[in-house]
Amino acid sequence: MQVFTGVERPEGLSRWRAGGGRKWAAGLGRWGQALRSPLGATAATLLGLVLLLAILGPILWGDRADAIDTSSLSQGSSSAHWLGTDSLGRDIFYRVLVATRLSVALALLATAIGVATGVLLGAAPWLLGRRVGRFAVATINVAVAFPALLLVLFFAVIFGVGIRGAVLAVGLGMAPYYARVTSTLVAGVSGRDYIAAARIAGLGRMRILLRHILPNIGEPLIVNATLGAGGALLAFAGLSFLGLGVQAPSYDWGLLLNEGLNGIYVSPAGALAPGVTIVLAGLAFNLAGEVVAKKVGLRTANVRTASAYGPVPAAAVDEARPASDKDTAPVLAVEDLHVTVTGPAGPVTPVRGVSFTIGRGEAVGLVGESGSGKSLTALAVAQLIEAPGRVDARRLEFQGTDLLHTRGRAKGIGRLLGTSLGVVFQDPTTSLNPTMRIGRQLGEVVRRHLGKSRGEARARAVDRLRAARVPAPERRAHQYPHEFSGGMRQRAMIAMAMMGDPALIVADEPTTALDVTVQRQVLRLLEEIRAQKQVAVLLISHDITVVGQVCDRVMVMYAGRVVEDLPSSELRTEARHPYTRALLAAVPGMAADRDRPLTIIPGRPVDPAHFPPGCAFADRCPLADDHCRAAHPPLATDGAGRRVACWHAGEPLPVVTEDNVGVGEAS
Ligand SMILES: Nc1ncnc2c1ncn2[C@@H]1O[C@H](COP(=O)(O)OP(=O)(O)OP(=O)(O)O)[C@@H](O)[C@H]1O
């Protein structure tokens, strides 16, 4: 059976849901195009015929199919009975037509049971947490290892002979397959930033599953179910043929096939006809599944890899605390933060001993090369590190609330983070739930945490979109994320972060995927929000110059530690760590001599699994000596509050270029 796991929403279907006659027609047009292809036309004709027969068959020919005629028992084909008669003289042709309803209905019912059970089992790892989830996944994997038909027969024996037993047997026999598909799809979607956003917003797992995950895996599941319905039809016919399914006087194709075989020498057509209809109906479902899969797949390829960033909602500051306290106490206080995750060869600690505070309305930049631990630090603050990952710290306080020892008060923390912390994620394509209108997504948090009505939440969303400079916010609030450009989506994310009165917005490389003009707009927007609302900002970036322009303070991370922390205004003149200076030197200015080779930082960042005992930067540092390699330099604070971790802080630095790695001296 073909497994279809595309999870992006088809443009066509998205547009249907987006509403609007023109778009609806456009979506319809695309599907119309698919149906005009030879495959589409065949599938539509066959499926249409099968469904029509299922609906009309018993109404039109039910009486004739059931009419017993003792004068013409077990006859062969004739003009009166095209396919002959059975042992009671009933017309086989009409019986085959009438049997369509029961055959198709039972197959669809069994498929529905299979899909529903499979979705429940497949979503269990998400709902029950990692440990129990692992057990669920192992069970699914074992069940999938058994041939489905064997499972069906096993369940048929357990549930007993008859329609009910057979439906349950076929449904449950298919369930492991759908469970596997679902768990794969859920695992794929659950890593998306909009899920992290929903978690920061404090939504429960069941709610996230229903609102954010299932709508995004619905289409591939439907495609698989359509394909699976053909299999269910065959399985059901098989059970009836074996005498385990439908029992007389009811009849489906499987039972007719069984009866037909008894008289195959008198009337071969009596056996052949139900067999042919089973094959044709199975083919109809499979072809329909293929067409939908193809259409969805095409559409998936067409999905724009636009940009934007995902943030998350934020809001009310702790009103209970005295104003003076709120003004002076840090919004975020982190001391000796360690984040441990599971690497390929066991646990590693990519963040080891990070300490910093962010004051009200302060903008702090966090820079460093890829892998230095910036994102993990932000995720730890947002409580998004999942088991088996571990967060340890001497202190991790947001708005004066201890985030580390709050298990018993998880709901309160969810509300605090959901309303006071905004996160703008790195990947713009995964930050917003593609199946929800922008306005509804934005409104979700205020509805949940601030008890706003649907109308109030919508009004607030429109207002925040306007504040984030999204043009025509009323109209835009009604649209889906795919209808937004990258920069616009990013602004929508910032609007989401402002749904309350955020105390802190964590922006993880919010402009990496945007063109320069839009980058500036987005950064300016963050600056404005900060200035107007006194919102603190933690801006994560590879680009030290961007951070230097936007932030009050710059923290430089290397190999999981903060190696320097200083005011942005002093970045060019007072940076003392060789790594900070190398990052600055590696950025060519407009006035740079284009004939001179670019300055580079030799070597590569350290693998978190192999941090050296001394200074992690030593192997790339032109000032490093044996002491650096043996002893880790502490993060020392000077009288002005600047921090640096280097045994040779501020010493003159040789310039390293592509041409003289390790040779040239500083001028
Ligand atoms: N869930 C995880 N499991 C295992 N290793 C991880 C996990 N998340 C991050 N890491 C590793 O931890 C290190 C730090 O990752 P992090 O994402 O914090 O780096 P970063 O500085 O934000 O880099 P980038 O700028 O590329 O996002 C990297 O080596 C990364 O491979």
The ligand as a Gaussian input file, in Angstrom:
#p B3LYP/6-31G(d) Opt

LIG

0 1
 N       17.779000      18.273000      20.413000
 C       19.084000      18.177000      20.255000
 N       19.681000      16.979000      20.318000
 C       21.021000      16.863000      20.172000
 N       21.852000      17.906000      19.970000
 C       21.307000      19.121000      19.885000
 C       19.897000      19.329000      20.029000
 N       19.651000      20.642000      19.905000
 C       20.846000      21.235000      19.692000
 N       21.834000      20.328000      19.692000
 C       23.257000      20.598000      19.512000
 O       23.615000      21.543000      20.485000
 C       24.516000      22.479000      19.937000
 C       23.986000      23.867000      20.149000
 O       22.790000      23.998000      19.377000
 P       22.024000      25.406000      19.221000
 O       20.880000      25.161000      18.322000
 O       21.763000      25.977000      20.549000
 O       23.142000      26.261000      18.478000
 P       23.010000      27.720000      17.886000
 O       24.139000      28.492000      18.436000
 O       21.661000      28.274000      18.118000
 O       23.254000      27.433000      16.356000
 P       22.443000      28.008000      15.107000
 O       22.825000      29.432000      15.020000
 O       22.929000      27.197000      13.960000
 O       20.992000      27.810000      15.395000
 C       24.701000      22.119000      18.472000
 O       25.913000      21.387000      18.348000
 C       23.523000      21.255000      18.169000
 O       23.866000      20.297000      17.206000

